[in-house]
Amino acid sequence: MAANFAINGATCRSARAVLGWSAETLADRAGVSRTTVWRVEKDPAQIQRGPVALALLVAFNTAGIDFLTPGEVVPERVIAAIAERQVGGKNW
């Protein structure tokens, strides 16, 4: 089952940046080593699959980061929330 989950280095690094997390913070929250995070992020195009990818994705999702799969449509509620933030002048 975990083999269905995947994340690449660029996505991992970008999600960390959005959250303001260090690699150490991600490692702690995902229950993996800092070395594992480094290996995932070392090659931006390399795709990590399996239990490590699942652990990283769960850590990001728990913090509020949702990932779309290819072809998935952004839910209307997300578009509305983004529009509200832009209109309301909030910093995000």
GROMACS elastic network, one bead per residue, 0.5 to 0.9 nm:
[ bonds ]
;  ai    aj funct       b0    kb
    1     4     6  0.58950   500
    1     5     6  0.80687   500
    1    50     6  0.80494   500
    2     5     6  0.56735   500
    2     6     6  0.87563   500
    2    49     6  0.76511   500
    2    51     6  0.54134   500
    2    52     6  0.86445   500
    2    53     6  0.79967   500
    2    54     6  0.62668   500
    3     6     6  0.75240   500
    3    49     6  0.57074   500
    3    51     6  0.70652   500
    3    53     6  0.84851   500
    3    54     6  0.83686   500
    4    49     6  0.72234   500
    4    50     6  0.68300   500
    4    54     6  0.86794   500
    5    48     6  0.83761   500
    5    49     6  0.57112   500
    5    50     6  0.59409   500
    5    51     6  0.79219   500
    5    52     6  0.89492   500
    5    53     6  0.59875   500
    5    54     6  0.57041   500
    5    57     6  0.80907   500
    6    47     6  0.63751   500
    6    48     6  0.54549   500
    6    50     6  0.68512   500
    6    52     6  0.87344   500
    6    53     6  0.53053   500
    6    54     6  0.71995   500
    6    57     6  0.82436   500
    7    10     6  0.84669   500
    7    11     6  0.65341   500
    7    12     6  0.66844   500
    7    40     6  0.83942   500
    7    46     6  0.84485   500
    7    47     6  0.56349   500
    7    48     6  0.53566   500
    7    49     6  0.67320   500
    7    53     6  0.58157   500
    7    54     6  0.85010   500
    7    56     6  0.81515   500
    7    57     6  0.75780   500
    8    11     6  0.54601   500
    8    12     6  0.62371   500
    8    13     6  0.87434   500
    8    40     6  0.68947   500
    8    41     6  0.72994   500
    8    43     6  0.79922   500
    8    44     6  0.61372   500
    8    45     6  0.58167   500
    8    46     6  0.54754   500
    8    48     6  0.57760   500
    8    49     6  0.86789   500
    8    53     6  0.86560   500
    9    12     6  0.50896   500
    9    13     6  0.61271   500
    9    14     6  0.85005   500
    9    37     6  0.87761   500
    9    38     6  0.88240   500
    9    39     6  0.82904   500
    9    40     6  0.51611   500
    9    42     6  0.64810   500
    9    43     6  0.57278   500
    9    45     6  0.61410   500
    9    46     6  0.62358   500
    9    47     6  0.69910   500
    9    48     6  0.78006   500
   10    13     6  0.52239   500
   10    14     6  0.60324   500
   10    15     6  0.85499   500
   10    40     6  0.88515   500
   10    41     6  0.64848   500
   10    42     6  0.87803   500
   10    43     6  0.76615   500
   10    45     6  0.66522   500
   10    46     6  0.85992   500
   11    14     6  0.50563   500
   11    15     6  0.60371   500
   11    16     6  0.85252   500
   11    41     6  0.84622   500
   11    44     6  0.76539   500
   11    45     6  0.89775   500
   12    15     6  0.52827   500
   12    16     6  0.62699   500
   12    17     6  0.87032   500
   12    37     6  0.84926   500
   12    40     6  0.76585   500
   12    41     6  0.65533   500
   12    44     6  0.85840   500
   12    56     6  0.79272   500
   12    57     6  0.86507   500
   12    60     6  0.88708   500
   13    16     6  0.51294   500
   13    17     6  0.62456   500
   13    18     6  0.88099   500
   13    23     6  0.85243   500
   13    40     6  0.89745   500
   13    41     6  0.62669   500
   13    44     6  0.83642   500
   14    17     6  0.50173   500
   14    18     6  0.62906   500
   14    19     6  0.87433   500
   15    18     6  0.51415   500
   15    19     6  0.63892   500
   15    20     6  0.85364   500
   15    21     6  0.85698   500
   15    60     6  0.72284   500
   15    65     6  0.72348   500
   16    19     6  0.52035   500
   16    20     6  0.59175   500
   16    21     6  0.50378   500
   16    22     6  0.69010   500
   16    23     6  0.75522   500
   16    25     6  0.89581   500
   16    26     6  0.72779   500
   16    60     6  0.80726   500
   17    21     6  0.62525   500
   17    22     6  0.80603   500
   18    21     6  0.78440   500
   18    65     6  0.87338   500
   19    22     6  0.89891   500
   19    60     6  0.85740   500
   19    63     6  0.78338   500
   19    64     6  0.88878   500
   19    65     6  0.84149   500
   21    24     6  0.78322   500
   21    25     6  0.56925   500
   21    26     6  0.64374   500
   22    25     6  0.51192   500
   22    26     6  0.64622   500
   22    27     6  0.86358   500
   23    26     6  0.51485   500
   23    27     6  0.60995   500
   23    28     6  0.86293   500
   23    34     6  0.63481   500
   23    37     6  0.64335   500
   23    38     6  0.74711   500
   24    27     6  0.50075   500
   24    28     6  0.61629   500
   24    29     6  0.86157   500
   24    33     6  0.80484   500
   24    34     6  0.56359   500
   24    37     6  0.82279   500
   25    28     6  0.51552   500
   25    29     6  0.61553   500
   25    30     6  0.84845   500
   25    34     6  0.87152   500
   26    29     6  0.51333   500
   26    30     6  0.58987   500
   26    31     6  0.82367   500
   26    32     6  0.82331   500
   26    34     6  0.80659   500
   26    37     6  0.75790   500
   26    56     6  0.75248   500
   26    59     6  0.72607   500
   26    60     6  0.82513   500
   27    30     6  0.52093   500
   27    31     6  0.57745   500
   27    33     6  0.54220   500
   27    34     6  0.53143   500
   27    35     6  0.85424   500
   27    36     6  0.77548   500
   27    37     6  0.63583   500
   27    56     6  0.81472   500
   28    31     6  0.51698   500
   28    32     6  0.65547   500
   28    33     6  0.74872   500
   28    34     6  0.81120   500
   29    32     6  0.79597   500
   29    55     6  0.86264   500
   29    56     6  0.82107   500
   29    58     6  0.89874   500
   29    59     6  0.57292   500
   29    60     6  0.86360   500
   30    33     6  0.86325   500
   30    52     6  0.84067   500
   30    54     6  0.88264   500
   30    55     6  0.51002   500
   30    56     6  0.53347   500
   30    57     6  0.82030   500
   30    58     6  0.72140   500
   30    59     6  0.51313   500
   30    60     6  0.83524   500
   31    55     6  0.70878   500
   31    56     6  0.84981   500
   31    59     6  0.87285   500
   32    35     6  0.82541   500
   32    36     6  0.63802   500
   32    37     6  0.74254   500
   32    52     6  0.74677   500
   32    55     6  0.76888   500
   32    56     6  0.83561   500
   33    36     6  0.51431   500
   33    37     6  0.66891   500
   33    38     6  0.87755   500
   34    37     6  0.51455   500
   34    38     6  0.62255   500
   34    39     6  0.86809   500
   35    39     6  0.61393   500
   35    40     6  0.86572   500
   36    39     6  0.50768   500
   36    40     6  0.62594   500
   36    41     6  0.86665   500
   36    52     6  0.81570   500
   37    40     6  0.51754   500
   37    41     6  0.62056   500
   37    42     6  0.84575   500
   37    56     6  0.86418   500
   38    41     6  0.51906   500
   38    42     6  0.57689   500
   39    42     6  0.51583   500
   39    43     6  0.75992   500
   40    43     6  0.68500   500
   40    44     6  0.79909   500
   40    46     6  0.74221   500
   40    47     6  0.78335   500
   40    48     6  0.64394   500
   40    53     6  0.88398   500
   41    44     6  0.59349   500
   41    45     6  0.88401   500
   41    46     6  0.82436   500
   42    46     6  0.82912   500
   43    46     6  0.53295   500
   43    47     6  0.86039   500
   44    47     6  0.82285   500
   47    53     6  0.88733   500
   48    52     6  0.72983   500
   48    53     6  0.57427   500
   49    52     6  0.67497   500
   49    53     6  0.51441   500
   49    54     6  0.76168   500
   50    53     6  0.54663   500
   50    54     6  0.62418   500
   50    55     6  0.87911   500
   51    55     6  0.61092   500
   51    56     6  0.86597   500
   52    55     6  0.51161   500
   52    56     6  0.62919   500
   52    57     6  0.85947   500
   53    56     6  0.51807   500
   53    57     6  0.60496   500
   53    58     6  0.85083   500
   54    57     6  0.51104   500
   54    58     6  0.60265   500
   54    59     6  0.85531   500
   55    58     6  0.52263   500
   55    59     6  0.62384   500
   55    60     6  0.87383   500
   56    59     6  0.51427   500
   56    60     6  0.62651   500
   56    61     6  0.85515   500
   57    60     6  0.51155   500
   57    61     6  0.59476   500
   57    62     6  0.84511   500
   57    65     6  0.85262   500
   57    66     6  0.85650   500
   57    67     6  0.83042   500
   58    62     6  0.59421   500
   58    63     6  0.85315   500
   59    62     6  0.52453   500
   59    63     6  0.64434   500
   59    64     6  0.89375   500
   59    65     6  0.87557   500
   60    63     6  0.51341   500
   60    64     6  0.64565   500
   60    65     6  0.52225   500
   60    66     6  0.74688   500
   60    67     6  0.89973   500
   61    64     6  0.50119   500
   61    66     6  0.55894   500
   61    67     6  0.80414   500
   62    65     6  0.72860   500
   62    66     6  0.89749   500
   68    71     6  0.80180   500
   68    72     6  0.58180   500
   68    73     6  0.76504   500
   68    74     6  0.75527   500
   69    72     6  0.53897   500
   69    73     6  0.86825   500
   70    73     6  0.87300   500
   72    75     6  0.89030   500
   73    76     6  0.87772   500
   74    77     6  0.83633   500
   74    78     6  0.66644   500
   74    79     6  0.70182   500
   75    78     6  0.54398   500
   75    79     6  0.66757   500
   75    80     6  0.88399   500
   76    79     6  0.51275   500
   76    80     6  0.61078   500
   76    81     6  0.86024   500
   77    80     6  0.50322   500
   77    81     6  0.61191   500
   77    82     6  0.86690   500
   78    81     6  0.50638   500
   78    82     6  0.62374   500
   78    83     6  0.85823   500
   79    82     6  0.51997   500
   79    83     6  0.61623   500
   79    84     6  0.85901   500
   80    83     6  0.50883   500
   80    84     6  0.60687   500
   80    85     6  0.86346   500
   81    84     6  0.50653   500
   81    85     6  0.62341   500
   81    86     6  0.86914   500
   82    85     6  0.51536   500
   82    86     6  0.62618   500
   82    87     6  0.86319   500
   83    86     6  0.51194   500
   83    87     6  0.60497   500
   83    88     6  0.83077   500
   84    87     6  0.51561   500
   84    88     6  0.57294   500
   84    89     6  0.83314   500
   84    90     6  0.85568   500
   85    88     6  0.51047   500
   85    89     6  0.60522   500
   85    90     6  0.52635   500
   85    91     6  0.74391   500
   85    92     6  0.75618   500
   86    89     6  0.52551   500
   86    90     6  0.64743   500
   86    91     6  0.81666   500
   86    92     6  0.89283   500
   87    90     6  0.78471   500
